[in-house]
Amino acid sequence: MKKILFLSILTLFTLISCSESNNCYECESSITNEIESSDIEITKNRAVNLDQLKYNQVMYKGSHNSYERREDITEQITNSSPAYQNNVLALELDIWRNTPRSSYTNTSIPSNTWVVNHWPHPGRYGKTLASYFSKLKDWHNRNRNHLPIMIKLDVKSSNGGYQNFHEQIEWYLQRYLGDSDVIFKAQRLFKDPNRSIRHNVLYEDAWPSMNELRGKFIIVLTGNGSWMDQYVRTNSRYRWAFGMKAQTIANTNNTNSGISQANNTIDNNPNYVFYNFSMSDINDKRNKAGSREYARQLARRGMITRVYSANNRDEWERCKSWKISCISTNKIKNHDWAKIDNNNMFIQR
């Protein structure tokens, strides 16, 4: 009780000083220095308003190959208790394109233009991407204040060539998922329209807060690398979706080398702010300090990183320590380690 009273008085005194000096960072530091180490984490949690964190400042749980999981996609993104049951903020759907026989527009694009399956190409008899979007729209209408949900669309097909892929996928999104009331478009990050999306994230503080992104879906494209590169550089400041670049972790024991290689990755990819890693790649380099710093440097510079197939406790904790934004797993329910936090669906990186 005496300790609590002391802390309350100390905090009140510090807040008064803060209002006079307008230097809240120094206030937080002075409070932390006065408190025993067992209390530091509590103080930090109180000092951070999670909802005000930018989207690229947080870590959250994702599902890998969401359509193959035992749980329905809307069940996966439901806020449930305890924290390891569902509470997913990122889905993944593998998609294949069926080249249509006739021309179409944004209002007439067929629902089976894109179908969902892992392998092989399911053809026109696969379950349509639109059917999954319908479920997500219904869920959204019942939960309009939901946290932002990443929908990662992994493009498996290459049939038919590029064929204005950027128009086709965006027409499809518009017709079957919704417009800017539902989708947070990549074009919104271009505070400076004359610079790259990377520049806007690094230097214009472009990402909104988690609170500002409530009720939004964020569409991220991966898969066919040449299509992705074409998509993100074609009138890039008008795009609806983000590109996510498949990336390998730097293989180095030297921390400075890891940081330098991360900077090179960022600097050489002006059209990307999302990066995708495999868990097997991280496991291969788990004992390399420079490899860990490579991932952490991407976090420090505000890039959003995703790892897929973190399917046991050690892998999960490793991803958290490497500051991975989206830790995707097959273990959606009934695994007590598969949570980002005991109380929150996202935490600060």
LOLUMVO-350052 format. One line per 3 residues: their letters; for each residue x, y, z of N, C-alpha, C. Coordinates in steps of 0.02 Angstrom, whole numbers, plus 50000, padded with zeros to 5 digits. Layout:
<nodes>
A	X/Y/Z/X/Y/Z/X/Y/Z ~ ...
</nodes>
This chain:
<nodes>
MKK	50041/49940/50000/50000/50000/50000/50043/50063/50000 ~ 50097/50062/50042/50141/50120/50043/50174/50131/49975 ~ 50192/50074/49943/50224/50079/49878/50176/50110/49827
ILF	50112/50088/49828/50063/50114/49781/50052/50188/49793 ~ 50047/50209/49858/50037/50279/49874/50096/50321/49850 ~ 50157/50294/49862/50217/50330/49839/50217/50339/49763
LSI	50199/50286/49726/50198/50290/49654/50146/50339/49629 ~ 50088/50340/49663/50035/50386/49643/50057/50458/49651 ~ 50089/50472/49708/50112/50540/49721/50166/50559/49671
LTL	50213/50512/49659/50267/50524/49611/50239/50538/49541 ~ 50191/50498/49521/50161/50507/49454/50126/50574/49449 ~ 50087/50593/49501/50052/50657/49500/50101/50714/49495
FTL	50155/50711/49536/50206/50764/49534/50237/50769/49465 ~ 50251/50711/49435/50284/50711/49369/50238/50738/49315 ~ 50173/50720/49319/50126/50745/49269/50118/50820/49273
ISC	50120/50847/49334/50117/50920/49342/50178/50952/49308 ~ 50237/50922/49321/50297/50947/49289/50293/50942/49214 ~ 50262/50886/49191/50256/50875/49119/50214/50930/49087
SES	50159/50949/49119/50116/51000/49090/50151/51067/49085 ~ 50201/51077/49129/50238/51140/49128/50294/51138/49075 ~ 50324/51079/49067/50381/51075/49021/50363/51049/48952
NNC	50305/51015/48947/50283/50986/48884/50333/50934/48857 ~ 50370/50902/48901/50418/50851/48881/50400/50785/48913 ~ 50350/50750/48882/50324/50689/48912/50373/50632/48910
YEC	50418/50632/48862/50467/50577/48858/50512/50579/48919 ~ 50535/50638/48939/50577/50643/48998/50538/50623/49061 ~ 50473/50641/49063/50432/50622/49120/50429/50547/49127
ESS	50415/50513/49071/50410/50440/49073/50476/50409/49096 ~ 50532/50437/49072/50597/50411/49091/50609/50420/49165 ~ 50591/50478/49193/50604/50491/49263/50562/50446/49307
ITN	50499/50433/49286/50457/50387/49324/50488/50318/49325 ~ 50507/50294/49266/50534/50227/49260/50596/50218/49302 ~ 50639/50269/49304/50701/50264/49342/50689/50257/49416
EIE	50632/50281/49440/50618/50280/49512/50583/50216/49534 ~ 50562/50176/49487/50521/50118/49505/50562/50055/49500 ~ 50550/50008/49544/50586/49945/49542/50574/49909/49477
SSD	50621/49867/49456/50617/49834/49390/50554/49794/49381 ~ 50526/49766/49435/50465/49726/49429/50405/49767/49409 ~ 50410/49833/49417/50354/49876/49401/50362/49911/49333
IEI	50419/49903/49300/50433/49942/49240/50384/49926/49185 ~ 50370/49861/49174/50326/49842/49119/50256/49871/49129 ~ 50232/49871/49192/50166/49899/49207/50165/49973/49188
TKN	50218/50009/49207/50221/50080/49193/50221/50093/49117 ~ 50260/50053/49080/50263/50062/49008/50195/50050/48976 ~ 50160/49998/49000/50094/49983/48971/50045/50040/48984
RAV	50050/50071/49043/50006/50127/49058/50024/50188/49016 ~ 50089/50195/49002/50112/50255/48966/50094/50251/48892 ~ 50085/50190/48866/50072/50181/48794/49997/50171/48783
NLD	49967/50214/48744/49898/50204/48722/49901/50163/48659 ~ 49885/50098/48665/49894/50052/48609/49857/50075/48547 ~ 49796/50101/48555/49756/50122/48498/49789/50177/48457
QLK	49834/50215/48489/49866/50270/48453/49930/50249/48418 ~ 49951/50186/48427/50009/50162/48390/49994/50159/48316 ~ 50043/50175/48274/50035/50168/48202/50032/50094/48184
YNQ	50002/50081/48126/49995/50011/48104/50062/49976/48098 ~ 50114/50012/48078/50179/49981/48070/50220/49980/48135 ~ 50188/49995/48191/50222/49993/48255/50198/49934/48299
VMY	50158/49891/48271/50127/49840/48314/50142/49769/48289 ~ 50132/49721/48335/50136/49649/48319/50068/49618/48331 ~ 50049/49570/48289/49984/49538/48296/49987/49467/48268
KGS	49936/49429/48282/49930/49359/48260/49896/49356/48192 ~ 49923/49312/48149/49892/49299/48085/49880/49225/48075 ~ 49840/49208/48026/49830/49137/48010/49861/49122/47942
HNS	49890/49063/47937/49923/49041/47876/49874/48998/47836 ~ 49868/49011/47771/49819/48974/47729/49752/48969/47765 ~ 49723/49026/47777/49663/49031/47820/49606/48986/47797
YER	49599/48976/47733/49544/48937/47706/49553/48862/47720 ~ 49613/48841/47740/49627/48771/47756/49621/48755/47830 ~ 49610/48804/47871/49606/48794/47943/49540/48763/47963
RED	49540/48731/48020/49479/48700/48047/49427/48753/48063 ~ 49450/48812/48083/49406/48866/48101/49386/48907/48039 ~ 49324/48927/48036/49301/48971/47981/49339/49037/47985
ITE	49346/49071/47927/49385/49133/47926/49356/49186/47972 ~ 49290/49190/47978/49261/49240/48022/49269/49221/48095 ~ 49272/49156/48109/49287/49134/48178/49358/49153/48196
QIT	49404/49147/48149/49474/49162/48163/49484/49235/48183 ~ 49448/49281/48153/49458/49352/48167/49414/49378/48223 ~ 49377/49333/48255/49333/49353/48310/49373/49363/48374
NSS	49358/49416/48409/49390/49431/48473/49361/49383/48526 ~ 49403/49337/48549/49380/49284/48594/49424/49280/48656 ~ 49399/49245/48705/49436/49234/48768/49436/49160/48784
PAY	49494/49134/48807/49558/49167/48819/49592/49189/48754 ~ 49647/49225/48762/49677/49262/48706/49704/49216/48651 ~ 49719/49153/48666/49746/49110/48614/49691/49078/48572
QNN	49628/49091/48587/49573/49066/48547/49553/49119/48495 ~ 49571/49107/48432/49558/49154/48378/49600/49217/48385 ~ 49567/49276/48385/49602/49341/48393/49655/49353/48338
VLA	49637/49335/48277/49681/49343/48220/49667/49411/48186 ~ 49720/49446/48166/49713/49510/48131/49740/49507/48060 ~ 49754/49447/48035/49778/49440/47966/49758/49372/47939
LEL	49727/49372/47880/49707/49311/47846/49749/49302/47783 ~ 49749/49240/47758/49784/49226/47695/49739/49182/47651 ~ 49731/49202/47588/49694/49164/47539/49737/49156/47477
DIW	49750/49095/47457/49786/49082/47394/49737/49086/47336 ~ 49754/49124/47285/49705/49136/47231/49734/49120/47163 ~ 49689/49098/47118/49706/49082/47049/49660/49122/47004
RNT	49687/49145/46948/49646/49184/46901/49622/49140/46843 ~ 49559/49147/46828/49532/49118/46767/49524/49174/46716 ~ 49560/49169/46661/49556/49220/46610/49487/49218/46577
PRS	49450/49273/46581/49382/49272/46553/49382/49269/46477 ~ 49328/49243/46450/49322/49235/46378/49301/49300/46343 ~ 49273/49346/46380/49251/49409/46350/49273/49467/46394
SYT	49267/49526/46369/49287/49585/46407/49238/49598/46463 ~ 49259/49637/46511/49217/49653/46568/49239/49720/46597 ~ 49200/49745/46643/49216/49809/46676/49215/49798/46751
NTS	49225/49853/46787/49225/49847/46860/49157/49827/46888 ~ 49104/49835/46850/49037/49816/46873/49014/49749/46846 ~ 49053/49720/46801/49031/49657/46771/49082/49601/46777
IPS	49137/49612/46814/49188/49561/46820/49159/49499/46854 ~ 49166/49439/46825/49135/49379/46852/49165/49359/46920 ~ 49124/49329/46962/49147/49309/47028/49200/49254/47024
NTW	49198/49214/46970/49247/49159/46965/49310/49180/46927 ~ 49320/49246/46917/49384/49269/46890/49440/49249/46937 ~ 49426/49251/47002/49475/49230/47052/49445/49176/47096
VVN	49480/49121/47103/49457/49065/47145/49512/49049/47195 ~ 49491/49017/47250/49536/49004/47307/49553/48930/47310 ~ 49618/48916/47312/49642/48847/47321/49717/48850/47328
HWP	49746/48797/47356/49818/48796/47364/49852/48766/47302 ~ 49834/48705/47286/49865/48672/47229/49826/48608/47215 ~ 49815/48589/47153/49833/48626/47092/49780/48677/47074
HPG	49789/48708/47017/49741/48758/46993/49671/48725/46991 ~ 49623/48752/47028/49557/48721/47031/49512/48736/46972 ~ 49534/48781/46927/49492/48798/46870/49429/48835/46891
RYG	49381/48836/46847/49320/48874/46859/49274/48841/46911 ~ 49293/48783/46935/49251/48748/46984/49275/48760/47055 ~ 49327/48800/47065/49351/48815/47132/49303/48862/47168
KTL	49310/48865/47233/49269/48911/47273/49292/48982/47258 ~ 49246/49025/47243/49265/49092/47222/49292/49134/47279 ~ 49337/49179/47261/49361/49228/47310/49303/49270/47335
ASY	49255/49284/47291/49197/49325/47310/49158/49293/47368 ~ 49157/49226/47371/49120/49194/47425/49152/49207/47493 ~ 49218/49210/47494/49253/49227/47556/49243/49300/47573
FSK	49245/49343/47523/49232/49414/47534/49161/49425/47562 ~ 49114/49386/47538/49045/49392/47563/49042/49378/47638 ~ 49077/49326/47660/49079/49311/47732/49110/49368/47771
LKD	49164/49395/47744/49199/49449/47779/49156/49513/47781 ~ 49120/49527/47728/49076/49586/47728/49020/49578/47779 ~ 48991/49518/47784/48938/49506/47833/48965/49514/47904
WHN	49025/49487/47916/49057/49494/47982/49071/49568/47996 ~ 49096/49603/47947/49110/49675/47954/49047/49714/47972 ~ 48992/49698/47940/48929/49734/47953/48904/49722/48024
RNR	48924/49666/48054/48904/49652/48123/48955/49679/48173 ~ 49015/49697/48149/49069/49718/48193/49105/49779/48164 ~ 49070/49833/48156/49097/49890/48117/49154/49926/48151
NHL	49164/49914/48216/49219/49946/48251/49280/49900/48258 ~ 49283/49848/48216/49337/49799/48222/49405/49830/48207 ~ 49456/49799/48236/49525/49819/48220/49540/49804/48147
PIM	49590/49838/48118/49605/49825/48047/49625/49753/48035 ~ 49599/49724/47981/49613/49655/47963/49652/49655/47897 ~ 49712/49627/47899/49749/49616/47837/49720/49555/47801
IKL	49706/49563/47736/49687/49507/47694/49743/49498/47643 ~ 49782/49447/47653/49839/49433/47609/49815/49386/47554 ~ 49820/49409/47493/49800/49370/47435/49863/49346/47400
DVK	49876/49281/47404/49936/49252/47375/49921/49228/47304 ~ 49945/49265/47255/49929/49251/47184/49970/49192/47160 ~ 49937/49136/47148/49971/49075/47127/49976/49069/47051
SSN	49932/49100/47015/49928/49088/46943/49973/49135/46903 ~ 49988/49111/46843/50023/49153/46794/49990/49148/46726 ~ 49935/49108/46722/49902/49096/46658/49873/49161/46629
GGY	49880/49168/46565/49851/49226/46531/49896/49287/46530 ~ 49954/49282/46562/49999/49340/46563/49975/49395/46609 ~ 50010/49451/46608/49994/49505/46654/49923/49532/46644
QNF	49904/49548/46582/49836/49568/46563/49804/49618/46611 ~ 49836/49674/46622/49808/49726/46664/49786/49699/46732 ~ 49830/49660/46761/49816/49630/46827/49795/49682/46878
HEQ	49826/49741/46876/49810/49793/46925/49736/49814/46920 ~ 49710/49819/46859/49640/49837/46851/49594/49780/46872 ~ 49612/49719/46850/49569/49661/46864/49560/49650/46938
IEW	49615/49650/46976/49609/49635/47047/49571/49692/47083 ~ 49582/49753/47062/49548/49809/47095/49474/49813/47077 ~ 49457/49797/47015/49386/49793/46997/49352/49739/47039
YLQ	49387/49684/47048/49360/49629/47087/49349/49649/47160 ~ 49399/49683/47188/49393/49707/47256/49334/49755/47263 ~ 49328/49800/47216/49275/49850/47219/49206/49817/47216
RYL	49199/49769/47170/49132/49739/47162/49114/49692/47218 ~ 49162/49653/47244/49144/49599/47290/49164/49610/47363 ~ 49205/49660/47376/49221/49675/47446/49198/49744/47467
GDS	49210/49794/47425/49187/49861/47443/49235/49914/47421 ~ 49218/49976/47439/49259/50033/47419/49299/50059/47478 ~ 49313/50124/47479/49356/50152/47531/49323/50153/47600
DVI	49258/50141/47603/49226/50135/47668/49246/50070/47703 ~ 49269/50022/47665/49288/49957/47692/49363/49944/47685 ~ 49392/49962/47628/49462/49949/47613/49504/50011/47626
FKA	49559/50001/47664/49608/50055/47670/49656/50048/47612 ~ 49652/50094/47565/49690/50088/47503/49763/50110/47512 ~ 49807/50076/47476/49878/50094/47478/49889/50166/47459
QRL	49848/50192/47414/49855/50261/47391/49849/50312/47448 ~ 49818/50291/47503/49809/50337/47560/49876/50353/47595 ~ 49927/50313/47582/49991/50325/47615/50033/50378/47580
FKD	50011/50399/47521/50051/50446/47482/50038/50518/47503 ~ 50062/50535/47562/50058/50605/47584/50095/50651/47536 ~ 50152/50627/47513/50189/50662/47461/50180/50622/47397
PNR	50136/50643/47352/50121/50602/47293/50178/50596/47244 ~ 50230/50636/47253/50286/50633/47207/50342/50587/47230 ~ 50332/50556/47287/50383/50511/47314/50356/50440/47320
SIR	50399/50391/47331/50380/50321/47335/50341/50307/47400 ~ 50309/50250/47402/50273/50230/47462/50322/50219/47519 ~ 50381/50192/47503/50433/50184/47554/50452/50251/47584
HNV	50463/50302/47542/50480/50368/47567/50425/50395/47613 ~ 50363/50386/47594/50308/50412/47633/50303/50378/47702 ~ 50319/50315/47705/50319/50279/47769/50379/50301/47812
LYE	50437/50307/47780/50498/50323/47818/50500/50395/47841 ~ 50477/50441/47799/50490/50512/47812/50427/50555/47820 ~ 50369/50528/47802/50308/50567/47807/50261/50540/47861
DAW	50283/50489/47898/50243/50460/47952/50172/50444/47927 ~ 50169/50408/47872/50107/50403/47833/50055/50357/47862 ~ 50075/50306/47900/50025/50258/47924/49978/50289/47976
PSM	49913/50277/47971/49867/50298/48024/49876/50254/48086 ~ 49844/50274/48139/49845/50235/48201/49798/50176/48195 ~ 49807/50129/48241/49761/50071/48243/49689/50094/48253
NEL	49680/50145/48293/49613/50171/48306/49583/50201/48242 ~ 49623/50238/48205/49599/50268/48142/49583/50216/48089 ~ 49612/50157/48096/49601/50104/48047/49546/50056/48066
RGK	49511/50070/48120/49456/50026/48140/49404/50022/48084 ~ 49378/49961/48074/49327/49949/48023/49355/49942/47953 ~ 49422/49934/47947/49453/49931/47880/49484/49862/47867
FII	49483/49843/47803/49523/49787/47778/49582/49815/47740 ~ 49640/49784/47749/49701/49805/47714/49721/49747/47667 ~ 49719/49760/47602/49732/49708/47553/49806/49707/47536
VLT	49837/49649/47543/49909/49641/47529/49917/49584/47480 ~ 49954/49596/47426/49964/49546/47374/50034/49516/47378 ~ 50037/49449/47373/50101/49414/47369/50096/49364/47311
GNG	50147/49323/47304/50143/49270/47255/50184/49284/47194 ~ 50153/49279/47136/50187/49288/47072/50229/49352/47071 ~ 50295/49343/47078/50339/49400/47088/50338/49451/47033
SWM	50337/49429/46970/50337/49477/46915/50272/49516/46913 ~ 50216/49484/46930/50153/49520/46933/50153/49570/46989 ~ 50183/49552/47046/50185/49598/47102/50226/49660/47084
DQY	50284/49649/47055/50326/49706/47036/50290/49752/46987 ~ 50256/49721/46939/50219/49761/46890/50162/49799/46924 ~ 50128/49766/46970/50072/49797/47004/50094/49859/47043
VRT	50146/49852/47085/50164/49907/47129/50197/49965/47094 ~ 50222/49954/47033/50254/50011/46998/50209/50041/46944 ~ 50150/50012/46933/50104/50039/46883/50059/50091/46916
NSR	50072/50155/46902/50033/50209/46934/50027/50197/47009 ~ 50085/50188/47041/50087/50164/47109/50046/50205/47158 ~ 50042/50270/47149/50006/50311/47198/49930/50306/47191
YRW	49906/50266/47142/49834/50256/47135/49812/50186/47155 ~ 49857/50145/47181/49842/50076/47194/49798/50067/47256 ~ 49757/50014/47253/49714/49995/47309/49750/49950/47359
AFG	49789/49903/47332/49821/49852/47374/49895/49867/47382 ~ 49925/49835/47431/49996/49839/47443/50030/49777/47415 ~ 50091/49784/47392/50131/49726/47374/50171/49704/47434
MKA	50179/49638/47442/50220/49610/47496/50277/49571/47462 ~ 50338/49590/47476/50395/49560/47442/50420/49499/47481 ~ 50427/49443/47446/50457/49384/47476/50531/49398/47487
QTI	50554/49385/47548/50622/49405/47566/50655/49350/47608 ~ 50721/49343/47602/50758/49299/47645/50794/49340/47698 ~ 50804/49309/47756/50840/49341/47811/50915/49342/47796
ANT	50947/49397/47810/51020/49401/47801/51055/49347/47842 ~ 51103/49315/47812/51139/49260/47845/51205/49286/47873 ~ 51203/49312/47934/51263/49342/47962/51263/49341/48038
NNT	51322/49333/48067/51330/49337/48139/51344/49408/48161 ~ 51364/49451/48115/51384/49519/48131/51323/49564/48134 ~ 51311/49596/48192/51251/49637/48200/51251/49697/48154
NSG	51309/49729/48147/51313/49787/48103/51300/49768/48031 ~ 51324/49709/48011/51311/49685/47944/51237/49672/47933 ~ 51204/49643/47984/51132/49630/47979/51093/49694/47970
ISQ	51112/49745/48008/51078/49810/48003/51090/49841/47934 ~ 51152/49838/47911/51169/49867/47846/51131/49832/47790 ~ 51127/49765/47794/51091/49728/47741/51016/49743/47742
ANN	50988/49754/47802/50918/49773/47806/50907/49841/47773 ~ 50952/49888/47786/50946/49954/47756/50950/49949/47679 ~ 50993/49904/47655/50998/49895/47583/50934/49867/47554
TID	50903/49819/47590/50839/49791/47568/50787/49846/47561 ~ 50782/49888/47612/50733/49942/47611/50748/49992/47555 ~ 50810/50013/47552/50829/50065/47504/50821/50042/47431
NNP	50827/49978/47419/50824/49952/47351/50754/49932/47329 ~ 50704/49942/47372/50636/49922/47356/50587/49979/47372 ~ 50588/50032/47331/50548/50091/47347/50473/50079/47343
NYV	50450/50025/47310/50378/50014/47303/50350/49965/47354 ~ 50391/49944/47403/50369/49895/47452/50379/49921/47523 ~ 50329/49908/47566/50336/49920/47638/50314/49859/47678
FYN	50295/49804/47642/50279/49740/47673/50330/49688/47650 ~ 50354/49646/47696/50402/49593/47680/50380/49527/47711 ~ 50388/49473/47673/50364/49406/47692/50423/49358/47702
FSM	50424/49323/47759/50478/49276/47775/50449/49208/47793 ~ 50487/49156/47779/50467/49089/47800/50496/49074/47868 ~ 50459/49036/47908/50484/49016/47974/50545/48972/47968
SDI	50548/48930/47916/50607/48886/47907/50670/48927/47896 ~ 50664/48983/47861/50722/49027/47850/50746/49056/47916 ~ 50700/49079/47957/50718/49106/48022/50749/49052/48067
NDK	50719/48992/48066/50746/48937/48107/50818/48920/48087 ~ 50832/48922/48022/50900/48907/47999/50951/48957/48026 ~ 50928/49018/48040/50974/49071/48061/50960/49095/48132
RNK	50927/49053/48171/50904/49074/48237/50960/49091/48285 ~ 51020/49063/48275/51075/49076/48320/51123/49130/48294 ~ 51103/49163/48242/51146/49215/48212/51122/49285/48233
AGS	51164/49318/48271/51145/49384/48298/51131/49434/48243 ~ 51170/49433/48189/51160/49480/48135/51095/49468/48097 ~ 51075/49405/48093/51012/49389/48060/50953/49417/48100
REY	50958/49409/48166/50906/49437/48209/50902/49513/48201 ~ 50960/49546/48199/50961/49618/48192/50935/49640/48124 ~ 50943/49600/48074/50914/49615/48009/50839/49624/48015
ARQ	50805/49576/48047/50732/49581/48056/50714/49640/48100 ~ 50752/49650/48152/50737/49705/48199/50747/49773/48165 ~ 50795/49778/48121/50806/49842/48086/50748/49858/48041
LAR	50719/49808/48009/50659/49821/47969/50604/49849/48013 ~ 50598/49824/48074/50548/49850/48120/50564/49921/48141 ~ 50628/49934/48157/50648/50002/48178/50631/50053/48124
RGM	50637/50034/48061/50626/50082/48007/50553/50080/47982 ~ 50511/50045/48017/50439/50049/48003/50414/50005/47948 ~ 50454/49956/47926/50429/49907/47877/50386/49855/47913
ITR	50336/49830/47878/50291/49780/47907/50315/49711/47883 ~ 50329/49667/47931/50356/49601/47915/50306/49548/47935 ~ 50305/49494/47895/50261/49437/47910/50302/49373/47906
VYS	50289/49328/47952/50318/49261/47951/50261/49211/47946 ~ 50269/49160/47904/50217/49109/47900/50241/49042/47927 ~ 50195/49005/47956/50206/48939/47985/50247/48940/48048
ANN	50232/48986/48093/50260/48984/48161/50214/48939/48202 ~ 50230/48875/48206/50182/48825/48229/50199/48791/48295 ~ 50246/48819/48332/50258/48795/48400/50281/48852/48444
RDE	50284/48839/48509/50299/48892/48557/50366/48926/48544 ~ 50418/48887/48531/50485/48916/48520/50485/48962/48459 ~ 50454/48939/48405/50452/48981/48345/50413/49044/48357
WER	50358/49039/48393/50316/49097/48408/50356/49149/48447 ~ 50389/49127/48501/50427/49173/48543/50486/49202/48505 ~ 50515/49162/48460/50571/49188/48420/50547/49245/48375
CKS	50489/49237/48345/50462/49290/48302/50449/49354/48342 ~ 50423/49346/48402/50411/49405/48444/50477/49440/48461 ~ 50528/49401/48477/50592/49432/48495/50626/49465/48435
WKI	50609/49441/48374/50637/49470/48313/50593/49528/48288 ~ 50542/49546/48325/50499/49603/48311/50461/49596/48245 ~ 50437/49536/48232/50397/49524/48172/50328/49554/48182
SCI	50303/49589/48131/50238/49622/48137/50181/49572/48141 ~ 50178/49527/48092/50123/49479/48086/50152/49408/48091 ~ 50135/49374/48145/50158/49306/48156/50102/49259/48137
STN	50109/49226/48079/50055/49184/48053/50067/49111/48071 ~ 50014/49078/48089/50017/49010/48115/49959/48968/48090 ~ 49967/48902/48093/49912/48856/48080/49872/48843/48144
KIK	49899/48863/48201/49870/48846/48266/49826/48904/48290 ~ 49764/48903/48268/49719/48958/48282/49688/48953/48352 ~ 49670/48892/48372/49638/48882/48437/49672/48825/48474
NHD	49662/48826/48541/49681/48770/48585/49756/48760/48592 ~ 49796/48812/48581/49868/48811/48594/49883/48874/48635 ~ 49899/48864/48699/49902/48921/48745/49957/48971/48728
WAK	50006/48951/48688/50060/48997/48669/50041/49041/48609 ~ 49989/49022/48572/49973/49056/48509/49933/49120/48521 ~ 49964/49166/48555/49933/49230/48571/49987/49284/48569
IDN	49966/49344/48554/50014/49399/48551/50022/49430/48620 ~ 49970/49423/48663/49971/49453/48729/49913/49422/48768 ~ 49917/49426/48834/49863/49399/48875/49799/49440/48872
NNM	49807/49505/48857/49749/49550/48862/49732/49587/48798 ~ 49778/49588/48750/49769/49630/48691/49779/49590/48628 ~ 49745/49612/48573/49753/49579/48508/49814/49604/48471
FIQ	49845/49657/48495/49908/49681/48466/49948/49715/48521 ~ 50014/49717/48512/50058/49750/48559/50109/49791/48520 ~ 50146/49833/48555/50198/49873/48524/50258/49828/48506
R	50286/49839/48447/50346/49802/48426/50406/49821/48469
</nodes>
